[in-house]
Amino acid sequence: GNGGRRCWRWSARDPGGRHVHERLGAAVGAAAAEAAEAGCECLLLALDALKDALEALAAEQQQQQQQAAAEEEAVAAAADSSGVSGTCSTGSGSTSEEEGLLCVLVWLHHLKSLGKRKLIVQWARELELAGACKPGFPGVVVVEGHSVDVREFLARMRQLSWQAMQVRGQDLLRPPPLPTTTTTHGSRSSCSSTDTLSAGGSAAAAGAPDRGDAALGCMQQRLQGLKLQGSGVAVGGVGCGAGDVARRAAVQSLRRLGCAMPFAEVDEEGGMSQLGVMCREAGLQHVFMTALKL
């Protein structure tokens, strides 16, 4: 009856996190401030603003849950389909310019899902790839191995849903031709050789002569002592000819990230530094630097 104004105070409890409370409070505060400037009652306007904010928040949460469910289904489907072992290239079906020791860096907008992280480690070890991955924002994966196995790994990763996935850096190192053996039959002499790889090199291979000389010399010694028996050997669960096995042995002997086996996940905090050291010691710093470009 004295004509004075009463200040009403009200509160609402919500199970959401701090960011939810801040969002709802901002919506209510904006409505109250607008009503105060107009000189009218603000309680009903504030309640309407709160209701609208809650409905918008519920719709967003439902959308996120649906997206998470779809992502989990994709991860499960990819896990089921990854039971097929890596393929082995054949002399007639492979292109020599694509065969060699391949190192790639994959940049991801983020890598937080435990399911995806487990699959990445599982696939890399299954395909005998060296390297490591860093979870978090951003996610970074560095793998090295036979080019056929690396491309199979990338194909499996692309089966998963990503906000952004880019193969930013790659380095292909090709081995030299395999040694030739000569056999004599009576007065006739015939020369037989396993399939050879193209001597043409990528820019990355040409740019690393120092690390290649030592590796190539070691590989030549290993190839001279390589003796294959029978017409075929099983590699990675797939029947491969002797020439295919010899080419794989030649490629594996050039491995630069051998110290990074088995493939593992580094810590989210400080993980980029660990990947940088790993690549620098292997002579692959140019590959790692591609993760830092915007």
N, C-alpha and C positions, 0 to 999 in steps of 0.2 A: 503494500500500500504506500510505501514511501517513494515510489517511482524509481528506485535504484535498479540497476541491472544485476542479474545473477550470472556468474560464470560457471557453466556446466563443464564437468570433466568426465570423460568416459574412456574406456580402454577395451581392447579386444585381444584375445589370446589366439595364437596361430602356431601350429606345430612346425612351420617352416623355419628356415634359417634366418640369419641376420639380414641377408639381402632381401628376403621377402618382407620382413618388418619395415625395412627402410623404404621399399617401394610402396607399400601400402600407406605408410606414414606420409610420404611425399605427396601421394594423391589426395589424402585427406587434408593435409596442410595447405595445398594449393587451393582446394575448394573453399576452405575456411577463410583464407586470406582474400580470395575474390569476393566472398560474401561480406566480409568486414569492410572492404573498400566501398561496396555498394550500400552499406549501412543497413543490411537486412539480417535476419536470423540465419545462422550458418549450420545448425545442427542437422536439419533434414538434408541440406545440400551435401554436408560432409558424409552422412550415411549413404546417400546415393553414390557419391564418388567412391566410397569404400566398396559398395556392392559392385560397381562397374570394374574396379580394380581386381576384386576377387574373382569375378567371372573371367576376365582376361587372363589372370594368372592360372586359373584352372584349365582354360583352353590350351595355354602354352605347355603346362605340365602334361596334359593328355597327349599332346603332339610329341613331346619329348619321350614319353613312355612308348608310344607307337614306334618312334624311330629307333629307340633302344631295342625293342622286341624284334624289329626287322633286322637290325644289325646282328643280334644274337643268332637269328635264324641263318643269316648269311655266313656267320662264323661256323656254325654247326654244319651247314651244307659244304663249306669249303673243307672242313676237317674230314667229312665223309668222303669227299672226292679226292683227297690227297693220298689215298691208299695206293695209288698207282706209282710205281717207282719211276725215277728219272729215266728218260730214254737215252739210248746210245746211238750216236750218229753213225751212219754207214758211209762207205766210200762213194756210193752212187747217189745217196739221198742228201748229202750235206754239201754245203758250199764252202770251199776251202777258205775264202776270204773272211768267213765268219767264225772260224774255229780257232781256238787258242785259249790262253789264260785271261779271263775277263774279270775285272774289278769294277763294281758299280756302287754309286752312292744314291740312295733313295731318300728324298726329303718328303716328310709328311707334315701336314698342318698340325696334327697332334697324334700321339700314340699313348692312349690311356687304358684302353680296354684290356683286361687281363687275358681274355680269350684270344685276342689278336696277338698279343705279345707272346703267349705260349706257342701259338701256331708259327710265328716267325722263327722262333728258336728251334722248334721241332722240324720245320721244313729245311732250314739251313743245315742242321745236323744230318738229316736224312739224305740230303744231296751232297754231303761232305764238303760244305762250303766253309771257308774261314771268314772271320770278321766279327762284328759285334753290332748291337743296336742300342740306341738311347731312347727311352720313353719320355713322355712329357710333351711340352710345347717348345719347339717343334719336335717331332719324332725323326730320328735319323738312323738309317740302316746302311751298313757297309758290308758287302759280301764279295768274296773272291773265290773263283773256282773255274772249272771247265765251262766254256761259254754255253754249251748245251744245258748244263745244270743251272747256271745262273739265269738263263732265260726261262727255264722251267720255274724257278723260284719267283721270278717277276710275274709270270703268268698266274701263279697261285695267289700272289699278293693282290693282283688286280681283280681277283674274284671277290675280294672283300670290299665293303663300302668305305670310302674315305672322303673326307671333306675336301682334301687336296692331296694328290700323290704325284711326285715328279721324279724322274730319273735324271738327276742334275749332272752327274759326272760319271765317266766311264773310261777305262784304260784297258786296251786289248793288246796283249803280248803274244806274238806268234812264235812257235818253236821253229827251228830249222828243219829241213827235210830229214827224214829218217835214213839211217845207213842202208846201203844196198848190198845184197848178198849175191854171189855168182856161183852157179852150179854147172858142172860139165857132164855131159852125157855122151861118152864115146868121142867121136870127132866133132860133135856139135857142141857149141857153148851157148848157153842161154842165160840171160841176166833177168832176175826177178826182183822186184822191189815192192815194198808195201806202199800204199797210197801216201803221197807226199803233200805237205801243206804248202800253200802259196807263200812265196818268199816276200811278197809285198807287205809292207808294214803300215800300221796306222800312225798317225802323228804322235800318239802317246808312246808307242813302242819305239819309234825313231828318236824320241826325245829322251830315252833312258838307256844309253849305251853302256854306262858304267855298271849298272845293276844287271844288265843282260849278259855281259861278257862272262862274268863269273858263273852265272846260272847256266849259261849255254855250255860252258866247258864241263861243268859237273854233269849236265844232262847227257852230253855225248859219251862220257865214261859209263854212265848208267845204261844207256841204250846199247852200247857194245856188249854189255853183259846180260842183256835181256834175252831170254830164250823162251819162246812160246811153244807149247806142245799141243797138238790136236788142232782141229780146224776152227774151234770156237771156244770162247770162255764167257761165263756169265758175269756181267758187270752191272751192278745196281739192279739185279733182278731181271735183266734183259740180256738175251743171247747176243754176243758181239763177236765179230771175227777177230783174228789175230791182229790184223792191221789196225782195227779200231782200238783194241786194248793197248797196242804200242803207242798210238797217237795220244791216248789218254795218259799213259805213263809219261810221255814226253811233256805234255802240258802240265801235269801235276808236279814235275820236277822243277818247274819255273816258279812255283808258288812263292809269293813275297810275304804273305800274311800267315805263314806257317805257325808263327808264335801265337796267332789268334785262333787256335783250334783247341777244343771244340768251340763252335760259335756260342757266344754268351751275350747276356744283356748287362750293360753297364749301369751305374747309378744315374738317376735322373739329375741329381745335383752333382755337377762336376763331370758329367758324362761327355760333354763336348770336348773338354780338355783331354780326356782319356782317348777318345777317338782320334783327336789331332795327333797325339803322341804316337799312337799305333800306326797311323798312316805315314807320318813323317819318318819313323824308323824303317818303314818298308819302302821308302822312296815314292810314296803315293800322296804326298802333300797336296799336289795339284788337284787330286780327286776330292780330298777333304775340303779344300777351299771353296768348292762349288756349293757347299752347304751354307756358307756364310753370305752368299750374294742374295739380294732382296729381289 
